Amino acid sequence: MNYLFDHDIFYIQPRQISLIFQIEINKVYDLIQRLKTHNLIQEVENGKYLVLGYDKKRVLSNPFFIATNIVIPSYISYWSALNYYGFTEQVPRYIFCATTKQKKPIHLGNYTFQYSTINKQKLYGYTKETIGELPTFIAEPEKAIIDSLDIMNNAGGIKEIAKSIDQAIDIINKKKLIEYAQHFPNKSLISRLGYLLENIGIKATALQQYKSTSYILLNPKKKNTKQYNKQWHIIINEEL
């Protein structure tokens, strides 16, 4: 247990144990049974185990830590990160993560870990933080906003995201927010962000050249209207 924690190994499979500790694979399964009996590990998926160590309550009460160690690379983002930073009071039912891998939702105890697959171009703007004394990867505040606009269902929709931006704007690094948006391969997102920023009095002219060339719905889930914002090519079909 000490070795695994010292080397930041928190999610393990039998073959890894065999390689790390030079134990024959048939003996590894006996070892796993002993570790399970002593509540030092817990099976999350078939043949994959979360390392609990000697303080299982600390691990099992830290869903962010669990989520980002089940899938590597992954990081906490979307609604979960917005709530963590205090940009929204809404507590999501799921723990939302971004990853470059395909991963079905995982249920563990009272938690459901929801993984959204992103391409490598979007894998930036996250940091390693110690949360509950355990290492966790989480989106920076600015990237959490960008990610939320990219997959709005993961953050409660455009209205909830607009509220979060309003709450965050005096706290976040606005220059970093703009730069992260400029590097994000989603022109519709940039149009929506520019519109939302200027809606609360923040100039976003640096995003103009990256906006969508065609008109897009502010809320993709609602019907078209005849109200337009020409500057950002937005069809205003949602009152904020």
N, C-alpha and C positions, 0 to 999 in steps of 0.2 A: 504494500500500500504506500509506504513512504517513497519508494522508487517511482511509482506511477505518478504520484502527486508532484514529486520534485521535478519530473520531466514533463509536466503538463499533459499527462495522458489520463483522460477522464472517461473515455469511451473505448471499449476494447473488445476484441474477438479472440477466440481460442488460438488461432494461428499466430496472432501477434504475441500472445503470452508465450507461446512455444518459442518464437524467435527471440524475444527479449530476454527470457530467462533460461534459454537453452534447455527446455524441458520437452521430452517426447510428447507428441500430440495426444496419445492415449492417456498419459498421466495428467495432461492439462485438464481434461474433463473431470477427473477426480478432484483436482484442485479447485475448479470452478464450483463444484458441488459444496466443497468445504467453505469457500468464500461466501456462497449464497446462504448457507446455514448460519454463518456468523454475521449475516446482513452487511457484508463489506462490499458487495456488488448487487445490482438488481438488473434483471433482464428487461430490456426495453423493446427489442425486436428479437426475432428468432436468431439465436446465436450471437447477439450483440448485447453488451452489458455496460451499464452506467457504473462507474467507480464511485462508491459512496465513502469509502475510507472509514475512519473511526468516528466520524461525526455525521451520520447519515441525515439527521434532521437539518443540518446546515445545507447539505446538498439538495435534499428533496424539497426544501422550502425556497429554492432559488431557481425558478423556471427559466430565467434568462441564461443562466449558466448551463443548465441542462440542454436547452434548445440549441445553443451554439456549439455544443460538443457532440451532439448526435450527428450533425452534418458539418463537415469541414470542406471548403470554407462556407461560413454563413455568418450573418450578423442580425441582430435585433433591429427592426425598422418599422415603418408604417405607423399604425395606430399605437402599437406597444411603445415605440420610441417617443412618439408625441406625448403620450401619457406620462412616461418616465421623466421627460423634461418639464412637465407641468404646463404644456401648451393646450392640453384638453383635460377636462375633468372626467370625460367618458372613459370608463375602464373596459377595454375590449374583452370579449369572451375567450379569444384565442391569443396565443403568443405568436406574433407575426415576425417572420424572418425572411431575409433575402439570401439566395444561394444560386450558384451557377449549375447546381445539380438538379435532377428530377427527383422529387421526394414527395411521397404521399403524406397526408397529415398523420401525426403520431399522437396517440392518447396515452397519458401516463398519470395515474392518480386523478386529480381534479383538473389537470392541464391538458390542453390540446395545442400542439405545435403545428402551425400552418406555414409551410415553406412555399415561397413564390420563386419560380425559376427566372433568373435574369441572365442576359448575356454578359460576356467578360467586359464589354465596354462600360457597363453600368456598375461594375464591381470596384468601387472606390468610395472614399468619404466615410469610412468607418474606423473605429478606434478600439483598442483593447483597454478596458476599464476594470477596476476591481469593484465588484458589486456584491455585497454580503460576504466580503473577504475571499471571493472567488473570481478568477479571471473570466471576463465576458467580453464578447465583441458586439459593439452597438454602433449604429449610425451616428455620426455627428449630427447636432441639431439641424444644421442646414441641409444635410443629405436626407434626413428623415422627412423633411418637407418635400424635397425633390422626389424621393421614392413614393411618397403618398400621392403626389400628383400623377405619377407614372401608373400606379395601380390603385385607383381611387377607392375601389371596393374594400381594400385593405385598411382604409382609414376613415370609413364612415361616409364617403362621398364628398362632393365639392363643397357643400355648405359647411361641413365639419372641418374640412381642411382650411377653408377661408377663415373660420373662427380661430383655428390654431395659428395661422400666420399672423393674424391680428394680435394674438396673445404673445407670440414669439418675437415680433419685429423689433422691440426695444432691447432684446436680449441677445439675439443671434448676430453673427458677423454678416452684414448685408453684402459686402464685397465677395465673401466666400460663397454666399448663396447664389449670387449672379454667376460667378465663375463655375460653380458646380453645374448650374443650369446650362451654361454655354457648352460644356463638354458632354452633356447628356443627349443621346441620339433619339430625341423625341420632340419634333417641332410643335406638335399640339400642346404638349406640356409647357413649352416655353411661352406660347401664346397665352395660356391660362395663367401662368405665373405672372407674366407681365401685367395682365389685366388685373389680377388680384392685388398685386403690389400697388399699382397706380390707383386702385380703388380705395386704398387706405392712405394715399398721399405720398407713396414712395416712388421716386422716379426710377424707371427701369429701361432707359433708352439704350443701354448697352446690350439689351436682349433683342432689340428691334430686327437686326439683320438675321436672327436665328428663328424668328417666328414662323408659323405656318403660312404658306403661300395661299391657301384656300381658307374659306370661313369654316370654323368648327363650332360645335355646340359647347357651351360652357358646362352644361350637365349632359353627358352623352346618353343618359337614361331617360331624359325628358324630350318632349316633342319640340319641333322647330318653332320659332316665333319670328316676328318681323322686326325685332329690336336688335340692332347691330352696334358693335364697337369697331369702327373702321381701323383704328390705330393698331389693334391686336388681332383683327380678323376673328372676332368672337361673336357668336350668335347668343345673345343674352336671354337664356331660357330658364334662369333660376334667380330668384331674389336672394341677395346675401344680407 
